[in-house]
Amino acid sequence: QVQLVESGGGVVQPGGSLSLSCATSGITGDHYAIGWFRQVAGKERELVALATSPDPDRTKYGDSVEARFTMSFDFAKNTAYLQMNSLKPEDTAVYFCNAIFRDDTTWGQGTQVTVSS
């Protein structure tokens, strides 16, 4: 069973940076997808970043975060990261880690990111 645990959310000023972590367990082998989505109350969940194994360097980013956000992996720690730079108030949302493994989709519990002065 896949489990995802996010951490690292918080409050940051516009223009600042924040890093999120997604600790994974239960994913084995090379065929999976892992990514980040975000959601604002009353709106649909939006793609932030998505990488498909076995080439996690080929990461797809949402248009609104391209060139500001970077997803990376530490395979030794089974952890995915989302580095968010040049944050804007419109980046405020609950951020969810997502994994697709053996045709099952798993979501983390979400972590709040608030960009405000």
C-alpha positions as CSV (number, residue, x, y, z in Angstrom):
1,Q,0.0,0.0,0.0
2,V,1.4,3.4,-1.0
3,Q,1.5,6.1,1.6
4,L,2.4,9.7,1.1
5,V,3.2,12.3,3.8
6,E,3.7,15.9,2.9
7,S,5.5,18.5,5.0
8,G,7.0,21.9,4.7
9,G,4.0,24.2,4.1
10,G,3.7,27.5,5.8
11,V,3.4,31.3,5.4
12,V,5.9,33.2,3.2
13,Q,6.0,36.7,1.8
14,P,5.6,37.4,-1.9
15,G,8.9,36.8,-3.7
16,G,10.0,34.3,-1.1
17,S,10.8,30.6,-1.3
18,L,9.5,27.5,0.3
19,S,10.3,23.8,0.0
20,L,7.8,21.0,0.3
21,S,8.6,17.3,1.0
22,C,6.7,14.2,0.1
23,A,7.9,11.1,1.9
24,T,6.7,7.9,0.1
25,S,6.4,4.3,1.1
26,G,5.1,1.2,-0.7
27,I,6.4,2.2,-4.2
28,T,8.7,-0.4,-5.7
29,G,10.3,-0.9,-9.1
30,D,10.5,1.7,-11.9
31,H,7.0,2.2,-13.2
32,Y,5.2,4.9,-11.3
33,A,4.3,8.6,-11.6
34,I,4.7,11.1,-8.8
35,G,3.8,14.7,-8.7
36,W,2.4,17.7,-6.9
37,F,-1.1,19.3,-7.3
38,R,-2.7,22.3,-5.6
39,Q,-6.2,23.3,-4.8
40,V,-7.9,26.5,-3.7
41,A,-11.3,26.2,-2.0
42,G,-14.1,26.1,-4.6
43,K,-11.7,25.4,-7.5
44,E,-10.5,22.3,-9.3
45,R,-7.2,20.7,-8.3
46,E,-4.4,22.0,-10.5
47,L,-1.3,20.3,-11.8
48,V,1.9,21.8,-10.3
49,A,4.5,19.2,-11.4
50,L,4.4,15.6,-12.6
51,A,7.2,13.1,-13.3
52,T,6.9,9.7,-14.8
53,S,9.5,7.0,-14.2
54,P,11.9,5.8,-15.3
55,D,13.0,9.3,-16.3
56,P,12.0,11.6,-13.5
57,D,14.1,14.4,-15.1
58,R,11.3,14.7,-17.7
59,T,9.0,16.6,-15.4
60,K,5.9,18.4,-16.7
61,Y,5.1,21.7,-14.9
62,G,1.9,23.6,-14.8
63,D,2.0,26.8,-16.9
64,S,1.6,29.1,-13.9
65,V,4.7,27.6,-12.1
66,E,7.0,26.9,-15.0
67,A,10.6,28.3,-14.3
68,R,9.7,29.1,-10.7
69,F,9.1,25.7,-9.2
70,T,11.4,22.6,-9.4
71,M,10.6,19.0,-8.4
72,S,13.4,16.7,-7.4
73,F,13.9,13.3,-5.9
74,D,16.1,11.6,-3.2
75,F,15.8,8.0,-4.1
76,A,17.8,6.9,-1.1
77,K,15.2,8.6,1.2
78,N,12.2,7.7,-1.0
79,T,11.3,11.4,-0.9
80,A,10.1,13.9,-3.5
81,Y,10.6,17.6,-3.1
82,L,9.1,20.7,-4.5
83,Q,11.2,23.8,-4.4
84,M,9.1,26.9,-4.9
85,N,10.8,30.2,-5.7
86,S,9.5,33.7,-6.5
87,L,6.2,32.9,-4.8
88,K,3.1,35.0,-5.6
89,P,-0.1,35.5,-3.6
90,E,-1.9,33.4,-6.3
91,D,0.3,30.4,-5.3
92,T,-1.7,30.2,-2.1
93,A,-3.3,26.8,-1.9
94,V,-3.3,23.4,-0.3
95,Y,-0.6,21.4,-2.0
96,F,-1.0,17.6,-2.4
97,C,1.5,15.0,-3.3
98,N,0.2,12.4,-5.7
99,A,1.5,9.0,-6.8
100,I,0.2,6.6,-9.5
101,F,1.5,3.0,-9.0
102,R,0.1,-0.2,-10.4
103,D,-3.0,1.6,-11.6
104,D,-3.8,3.0,-8.2
105,T,-3.8,6.7,-7.4
106,T,-2.8,7.9,-3.9
107,W,-3.0,11.3,-2.5
108,G,-1.2,12.8,0.5
109,Q,-3.1,14.7,3.2
110,G,-2.1,18.1,1.8
111,T,-0.1,21.0,3.3
112,Q,-1.2,24.6,3.3
113,V,1.0,27.2,1.5
114,T,0.1,30.9,2.1
115,V,1.8,33.7,0.3
116,S,1.0,37.0,1.9
117,S,2.6,40.2,3.1
